[in-house]
Amino acid sequence: MNRSILFDSPFLLGFEHTRALVERAAKAAAESYPPYNVEDRGEGAIRITLAVAGFSPEQLEVTVEDRQLVVAGKRDGGSRPEDSYLHRGIAARGFVRTFVLADGMVVEGATLEHGLLHIDLARPEPETRIVKVPIRSAR
């Protein structure tokens, strides 16, 4: 991957984390299987829907690690020897699909229905913090 010239500037010190996020997002955007939708459900709620026809809940795994949502599908052994296809258009391979999450995003749950895996995310309103700073007298 080509590194961004912007982040190589000597005036932007300490932005390595931001560079890593941009690189992870670019890598995730290059993935093409399985197809997915991202839906804005209002009030900070988002739903990601992946087309995972043929996968059972036991073959799917949804994890969050270091602000990265990882959805993996693992096929067991492939097709049975007695299966004979004239045309095989439904993909039968495993996959790993990643999404970079913003600070504060939480995964509320995942549901598999009719070959679609729905992952619901939310961004709760941050708590308002008020910190009283003591004032000292300089004598």
Z-matrix of the N, CA and C atoms (Angstrom, degrees):
N
C 1 1.452
C 2 1.512 1 109.07
N 3 1.310 2 116.91 1 141.04
C 4 1.454 3 122.12 2 177.89
C 5 1.517 4 109.75 3 -75.50
N 6 1.306 5 115.48 4 132.18
C 7 1.459 6 118.91 5 178.68
C 8 1.510 7 109.82 6 -80.70
N 9 1.296 8 115.17 7 144.36
C 10 1.459 9 120.57 8 -179.37
C 11 1.525 10 110.11 9 -72.72
N 12 1.322 11 115.72 10 130.42
C 13 1.464 12 121.05 11 177.94
C 14 1.523 13 109.89 12 -64.98
N 15 1.340 14 116.78 13 -32.52
C 16 1.462 15 121.09 14 -179.51
C 17 1.523 16 111.58 15 -55.53
N 18 1.340 17 117.60 16 -45.13
C 19 1.465 18 120.22 17 -176.20
C 20 1.521 19 112.70 18 -78.66
N 21 1.340 20 117.98 19 -9.06
C 22 1.453 21 120.89 20 177.99
C 23 1.526 22 112.00 21 -88.71
N 24 1.328 23 116.96 22 1.68
C 25 1.451 24 120.99 23 -179.64
C 26 1.530 25 110.30 24 -66.81
N 27 1.325 26 118.03 25 137.31
C 28 1.473 27 120.21 26 177.36
C 29 1.531 28 112.66 27 -68.70
N 30 1.340 29 117.36 28 -10.57
C 31 1.462 30 120.74 29 -179.96
C 32 1.527 31 111.89 30 -87.95
N 33 1.331 32 117.71 31 -9.59
C 34 1.463 33 121.92 32 179.70
C 35 1.526 34 108.73 33 -111.05
N 36 1.306 35 115.52 34 80.44
C 37 1.454 36 120.82 35 -179.40
C 38 1.525 37 109.94 36 -94.19
N 39 1.315 38 116.44 37 139.35
C 40 1.463 39 120.73 38 177.50
C 41 1.516 40 114.35 39 85.75
N 42 1.325 41 118.04 40 13.85
C 43 1.467 42 121.24 41 -179.45
C 44 1.527 43 112.30 42 -101.17
N 45 1.325 44 117.42 43 23.02
C 46 1.459 45 120.86 44 -178.94
C 47 1.522 46 111.11 45 -60.31
N 48 1.330 47 116.75 46 -36.92
C 49 1.465 48 120.92 47 179.79
C 50 1.531 49 110.90 48 -63.25
N 51 1.332 50 116.50 49 -41.65
C 52 1.466 51 120.74 50 178.63
C 53 1.520 52 110.20 51 -65.62
N 54 1.324 53 117.43 52 -40.88
C 55 1.460 54 120.71 53 177.20
C 56 1.524 55 110.13 54 -60.58
N 57 1.323 56 117.26 55 -44.03
C 58 1.469 57 120.88 56 179.97
C 59 1.527 58 110.80 57 -62.46
N 60 1.340 59 117.33 58 -39.72
C 61 1.472 60 120.28 59 177.57
C 62 1.523 61 111.55 60 -62.58
N 63 1.330 62 117.02 61 -43.45
C 64 1.465 63 121.20 62 179.91
C 65 1.528 64 109.97 63 -64.14
N 66 1.318 65 117.59 64 -41.74
C 67 1.466 66 120.96 65 179.51
C 68 1.527 67 111.32 66 -65.90
N 69 1.345 68 117.48 67 -40.47
C 70 1.467 69 120.31 68 177.53
C 71 1.518 70 111.11 69 -65.29
N 72 1.323 71 117.18 70 -40.23
C 73 1.467 72 120.45 71 179.30
C 74 1.531 73 110.56 72 -65.36
N 75 1.312 74 117.60 73 -40.18
C 76 1.470 75 120.73 74 179.20
C 77 1.521 76 110.61 75 -65.28
N 78 1.319 77 117.02 76 -39.55
C 79 1.473 78 120.72 77 178.42
C 80 1.522 79 110.00 78 -65.53
N 81 1.329 80 117.41 79 -42.66
C 82 1.469 81 121.43 80 -179.92
C 83 1.523 82 110.82 81 -64.76
N 84 1.327 83 117.83 82 -35.76
C 85 1.470 84 121.61 83 -179.37
C 86 1.523 85 111.34 84 -67.98
N 87 1.332 86 117.72 85 -25.37
C 88 1.456 87 121.69 86 -178.81
C 89 1.529 88 112.11 87 -75.92
N 90 1.329 89 117.74 88 -18.12
C 91 1.461 90 120.97 89 179.57
C 92 1.526 91 108.95 90 -71.82
N 93 1.337 92 116.96 91 144.63
C 94 1.465 93 118.43 92 -177.40
C 95 1.532 94 113.74 93 -126.04
N 96 1.323 95 119.35 94 -5.12
C 97 1.458 96 121.34 95 -177.72
C 98 1.510 97 109.42 96 -130.18
N 99 1.284 98 119.77 97 134.50
C 100 1.458 99 128.10 98 -4.75
C 101 1.526 100 111.27 99 -82.07
N 102 1.339 101 116.76 100 160.07
C 103 1.470 102 118.53 101 177.55
C 104 1.531 103 110.68 102 -65.04
N 105 1.332 104 116.20 103 154.18
C 106 1.465 105 119.91 104 -176.52
C 107 1.519 106 110.81 105 -149.35
N 108 1.324 107 115.40 106 161.78
C 109 1.462 108 124.14 107 171.68
C 110 1.521 109 108.12 108 -121.59
N 111 1.322 110 116.62 109 150.78
C 112 1.465 111 122.34 110 171.29
C 113 1.518 112 105.98 111 -123.22
N 114 1.321 113 115.69 112 120.93
C 115 1.465 114 122.12 113 -174.23
C 116 1.523 115 110.29 114 -115.60
N 117 1.332 116 116.43 115 130.83
C 118 1.461 117 122.28 116 173.88
C 119 1.518 118 107.14 117 -85.76
N 120 1.317 119 117.03 118 116.07
C 121 1.461 120 121.44 119 -177.33
C 122 1.524 121 112.24 120 -101.27
N 123 1.327 122 117.70 121 11.08
C 124 1.462 123 122.09 122 177.60
C 125 1.511 124 112.66 123 79.58
N 126 1.319 125 115.90 124 160.90
C 127 1.471 126 122.70 125 177.62
C 128 1.532 127 112.41 126 56.90
N 129 1.328 128 117.92 127 30.72
C 130 1.462 129 121.73 128 179.18
C 131 1.518 130 114.62 129 81.17
N 132 1.330 131 117.55 130 5.86
C 133 1.464 132 121.18 131 -179.76
C 134 1.528 133 110.08 132 -92.87
N 135 1.330 134 115.30 133 140.10
C 136 1.459 135 122.74 134 179.00
C 137 1.512 136 108.13 135 -132.16
N 138 1.339 137 116.76 136 143.70
C 139 1.461 138 121.38 137 173.96
C 140 1.520 139 108.28 138 -124.11
N 141 1.324 140 115.26 139 126.44
C 142 1.459 141 121.82 140 172.71
C 143 1.518 142 106.35 141 -102.34
N 144 1.336 143 116.94 142 128.25
C 145 1.457 144 121.79 143 178.88
C 146 1.520 145 108.56 144 -120.64
N 147 1.336 146 116.14 145 122.35
C 148 1.456 147 121.79 146 179.03
C 149 1.526 148 109.49 147 -110.82
N 150 1.336 149 116.54 148 139.13
C 151 1.464 150 121.94 149 176.93
C 152 1.526 151 107.72 150 -84.29
N 153 1.332 152 116.19 151 106.37
C 154 1.472 153 121.50 152 -175.53
C 155 1.530 154 110.51 153 -125.18
N 156 1.337 155 116.78 154 45.64
C 157 1.462 156 121.15 155 -178.58
C 158 1.522 157 110.38 156 -54.40
N 159 1.324 158 115.88 157 134.58
C 160 1.454 159 121.61 158 177.13
C 161 1.512 160 114.96 159 90.23
N 162 1.339 161 118.13 160 -7.61
C 163 1.458 162 120.85 161 177.78
C 164 1.524 163 109.24 162 -94.53
N 165 1.318 164 116.61 163 139.43
C 166 1.465 165 121.52 164 174.83
C 167 1.531 166 107.90 165 -95.40
N 168 1.335 167 117.67 166 164.14
C 169 1.472 168 119.04 167 178.47
C 170 1.533 169 112.71 168 -57.33
N 171 1.331 170 117.21 169 -31.34
C 172 1.467 171 120.46 170 -179.76
C 173 1.528 172 111.96 171 -70.22
N 174 1.320 173 117.74 172 -21.54
C 175 1.466 174 121.69 173 -179.02
C 176 1.531 175 112.37 174 -92.64
N 177 1.321 176 116.77 175 -3.49
C 178 1.466 177 121.46 176 -178.79
C 179 1.520 178 110.31 177 -111.53
N 180 1.329 179 115.93 178 147.19
C 181 1.461 180 121.32 179 177.31
C 182 1.520 181 109.01 180 -140.94
N 183 1.326 182 116.38 181 130.49
C 184 1.464 183 122.58 182 177.70
C 185 1.522 184 107.28 183 -118.51
N 186 1.334 185 116.64 184 122.15
C 187 1.462 186 120.90 185 179.99
C 188 1.523 187 109.54 186 -135.13
N 189 1.326 188 115.70 187 157.70
C 190 1.463 189 121.89 188 173.56
C 191 1.522 190 106.51 189 -123.44
N 192 1.335 191 114.17 190 124.28
C 193 1.456 192 119.07 191 179.53
C 194 1.517 193 108.69 192 -139.59
N 195 1.313 194 115.47 193 121.39
C 196 1.467 195 121.42 194 177.57
C 197 1.527 196 111.63 195 51.85
N 198 1.346 197 116.21 196 53.67
C 199 1.472 198 123.74 197 178.48
C 200 1.525 199 112.82 198 59.56
N 201 1.312 200 116.38 199 26.70
C 202 1.458 201 120.45 200 177.03
C 203 1.530 202 108.32 201 -126.52
N 204 1.339 203 115.99 202 121.41
C 205 1.456 204 122.36 203 176.68
C 206 1.527 205 107.31 204 -84.59
N 207 1.335 206 116.52 205 124.40
C 208 1.457 207 121.59 206 -178.69
C 209 1.518 208 108.46 207 -119.12
N 210 1.337 209 116.07 208 123.75
C 211 1.460 210 121.82 209 176.57
C 212 1.525 211 106.20 210 -115.16
N 213 1.340 212 116.04 211 122.29
C 214 1.463 213 120.79 212 -178.28
C 215 1.517 214 109.78 213 -124.23
N 216 1.311 215 115.47 214 140.47
C 217 1.453 216 122.36 215 174.65
C 218 1.512 217 108.66 216 -124.19
N 219 1.325 218 116.20 217 125.35
C 220 1.465 219 120.98 218 -177.69
C 221 1.517 220 109.19 219 -118.99
N 222 1.312 221 116.13 220 124.76
C 223 1.460 222 121.86 221 177.22
C 224 1.520 223 108.57 222 -89.54
N 225 1.317 224 116.37 223 141.49
C 226 1.456 225 120.52 224 177.60
C 227 1.528 226 109.65 225 -96.34
N 228 1.301 227 116.46 226 112.77
C 229 1.453 228 123.36 227 172.39
C 230 1.515 229 118.08 228 62.78
N 231 1.288 230 121.13 229 -12.11
C 232 1.454 231 121.75 230 -179.39
C 233 1.514 232 112.28 231 85.40
N 234 1.310 233 116.66 232 -156.75
C 235 1.460 234 120.81 233 -175.71
C 236 1.522 235 111.02 234 -78.73
N 237 1.307 236 115.31 235 156.47
C 238 1.464 237 120.98 236 178.05
C 239 1.523 238 108.73 237 -75.12
N 240 1.343 239 118.19 238 151.01
C 241 1.464 240 120.48 239 -178.23
C 242 1.523 241 112.70 240 -62.34
N 243 1.341 242 118.00 241 -28.22
C 244 1.465 243 119.65 242 -178.65
C 245 1.523 244 112.92 243 -78.39
N 246 1.362 245 117.60 244 -9.38
C 247 1.457 246 120.45 245 177.00
C 248 1.526 247 109.60 246 -73.78
N 249 1.322 248 116.02 247 133.76
C 250 1.456 249 120.56 248 178.67
C 251 1.521 250 107.53 249 -132.49
N 252 1.327 251 116.77 250 117.48
C 253 1.455 252 121.89 251 -176.58
C 254 1.523 253 110.59 252 -105.02
N 255 1.308 254 116.78 253 137.43
C 256 1.451 255 121.79 254 169.04
C 257 1.521 256 109.64 255 -86.23
N 258 1.346 257 115.58 256 -31.92
C 259 1.462 258 122.51 257 175.09
C 260 1.517 259 107.34 258 -149.09
N 261 1.310 260 116.97 259 133.56
C 262 1.460 261 121.03 260 178.41
C 263 1.519 262 108.84 261 -122.41
N 264 1.345 263 116.08 262 96.09
C 265 1.455 264 121.68 263 -177.97
C 266 1.516 265 113.44 264 -100.49
N 267 1.326 266 117.45 265 -14.83
C 268 1.462 267 120.92 266 178.16
C 269 1.523 268 107.45 267 -89.52
N 270 1.311 269 115.74 268 119.86
C 271 1.461 270 120.57 269 -177.40
C 272 1.528 271 110.09 270 -61.27
N 273 1.308 272 115.65 271 139.52
C 274 1.462 273 120.57 272 -178.47
C 275 1.519 274 110.94 273 -120.55
N 276 1.309 275 117.10 274 24.07
C 277 1.463 276 119.78 275 -178.07
C 278 1.526 277 110.67 276 -101.87
N 279 1.311 278 114.97 277 157.16
C 280 1.454 279 120.31 278 174.94
C 281 1.524 280 109.76 279 -74.51
N 282 1.319 281 115.90 280 170.47
C 283 1.462 282 119.71 281 -178.04
C 284 1.507 283 110.05 282 -155.57
N 285 1.322 284 115.06 283 161.76
C 286 1.462 285 124.09 284 168.33
C 287 1.522 286 105.81 285 -136.27
N 288 1.319 287 116.89 286 121.46
C 289 1.471 288 122.85 287 179.86
C 290 1.522 289 106.38 288 -121.21
N 291 1.330 290 117.05 289 131.24
C 292 1.460 291 120.58 290 -177.92
C 293 1.524 292 111.06 291 -121.36
N 294 1.328 293 114.95 292 149.57
C 295 1.457 294 123.28 293 176.35
C 296 1.525 295 107.22 294 -134.75
N 297 1.323 296 117.41 295 132.39
C 298 1.461 297 121.36 296 177.16
C 299 1.522 298 107.81 297 -86.60
N 300 1.330 299 116.41 298 126.54
C 301 1.465 300 121.98 299 -177.41
C 302 1.523 301 111.02 300 -98.93
N 303 1.314 302 115.64 301 142.86
C 304 1.467 303 120.88 302 175.48
C 305 1.522 304 109.63 303 -73.00
N 306 1.316 305 115.75 304 161.37
C 307 1.470 306 120.37 305 175.67
C 308 1.516 307 109.71 306 -55.37
N 309 1.306 308 117.21 307 136.06
C 310 1.460 309 122.08 308 175.50
C 311 1.520 310 114.40 309 89.09
N 312 1.339 311 118.75 310 -10.42
C 313 1.469 312 120.57 311 178.66
C 314 1.525 313 109.04 312 -72.01
N 315 1.328 314 115.96 313 135.85
C 316 1.463 315 121.42 314 177.76
C 317 1.526 316 108.92 315 -127.76
N 318 1.323 317 115.53 316 145.08
C 319 1.456 318 121.08 317 176.13
C 320 1.525 319 107.35 318 -88.52
N 321 1.325 320 116.12 319 120.84
C 322 1.457 321 120.75 320 -178.33
C 323 1.520 322 112.49 321 -88.45
N 324 1.333 323 117.69 322 -25.69
C 325 1.456 324 119.59 323 179.45
C 326 1.510 325 111.58 324 167.71
N 327 1.340 326 114.51 325 170.89
C 328 1.464 327 121.64 326 178.97
C 329 1.524 328 108.57 327 -137.73
N 330 1.337 329 116.06 328 140.00
C 331 1.459 330 122.41 329 -178.66
C 332 1.521 331 108.88 330 -134.69
N 333 1.336 332 116.27 331 134.42
C 334 1.456 333 121.08 332 175.41
C 335 1.512 334 108.19 333 -107.75
N 336 1.345 335 116.68 334 120.11
C 337 1.460 336 120.23 335 177.66
C 338 1.515 337 110.16 336 -146.86
N 339 1.329 338 115.65 337 130.49
C 340 1.463 339 122.86 338 176.40
C 341 1.527 340 112.27 339 54.04
N 342 1.333 341 117.94 340 40.35
C 343 1.461 342 121.38 341 178.03
C 344 1.509 343 114.96 342 78.49
N 345 1.333 344 117.48 343 6.64
C 346 1.460 345 121.69 344 178.80
C 347 1.528 346 109.37 345 -116.86
N 348 1.325 347 116.25 346 129.68
C 349 1.458 348 121.71 347 176.27
C 350 1.521 349 107.51 348 -98.94
N 351 1.336 350 116.01 349 115.72
C 352 1.472 351 122.06 350 178.86
C 353 1.524 352 108.01 351 -100.17
N 354 1.326 353 116.55 352 127.28
C 355 1.460 354 122.23 353 176.53
C 356 1.524 355 106.83 354 -119.17
N 357 1.322 356 115.86 355 117.82
C 358 1.463 357 121.12 356 -177.91
C 359 1.522 358 109.98 357 -98.24
N 360 1.342 359 114.57 358 129.49
C 361 1.456 360 121.88 359 179.15
C 362 1.519 361 109.11 360 -122.91
N 363 1.312 362 115.55 361 156.13
C 364 1.463 363 120.59 362 177.83
C 365 1.519 364 108.97 363 -143.44
N 366 1.301 365 113.71 364 155.72
C 367 1.458 366 120.34 365 173.04
C 368 1.519 367 106.74 366 -122.05
N 369 1.337 368 116.52 367 93.12
C 370 1.467 369 118.95 368 -179.71
C 371 1.524 370 110.98 369 -62.44
N 372 1.313 371 114.66 370 149.39
C 373 1.466 372 119.70 371 176.21
C 374 1.523 373 108.68 372 -62.64
N 375 1.327 374 117.47 373 131.01
C 376 1.469 375 118.71 374 178.66
C 377 1.528 376 110.55 375 -67.04
N 378 1.313 377 114.12 376 146.43
C 379 1.463 378 119.03 377 177.32
C 380 1.525 379 109.36 378 -68.61
N 381 1.310 380 115.58 379 139.98
C 382 1.453 381 120.13 380 176.40
C 383 1.523 382 107.98 381 -78.51
N 384 1.321 383 114.63 382 121.00
C 385 1.466 384 119.30 383 179.66
C 386 1.515 385 109.12 384 -108.60
N 387 1.295 386 114.66 385 128.92
C 388 1.456 387 120.08 386 175.16
C 389 1.511 388 106.91 387 -117.77
N 390 1.316 389 115.01 388 123.26
C 391 1.459 390 121.02 389 -179.70
C 392 1.510 391 107.83 390 -114.69
N 393 1.321 392 115.70 391 120.96
C 394 1.465 393 120.47 392 177.97
C 395 1.523 394 108.39 393 -84.93
N 396 1.320 395 115.07 394 124.88
C 397 1.458 396 121.07 395 -178.53
C 398 1.524 397 107.77 396 -98.66
N 399 1.325 398 116.65 397 120.56
C 400 1.471 399 118.34 398 179.24
C 401 1.531 400 111.21 399 -69.02
N 402 1.300 401 114.93 400 144.22
C 403 1.468 402 120.40 401 179.30
C 404 1.522 403 107.51 402 -106.57
N 405 1.317 404 113.99 403 123.87
C 406 1.470 405 119.18 404 179.65
C 407 1.511 406 109.74 405 -98.82
N 408 1.264 407 114.55 406 152.55
C 409 1.454 408 120.87 407 177.69
C 410 1.519 409 108.33 408 -95.99
N 411 1.324 410 117.62 409 129.90
C 412 1.465 411 121.57 410 179.20
C 413 1.533 412 107.77 411 -95.11
N 414 1.316 413 118.09 412 111.90
C 415 1.473 414 122.04 413 -179.27
C 416 1.478 415 110.93 414 -113.86
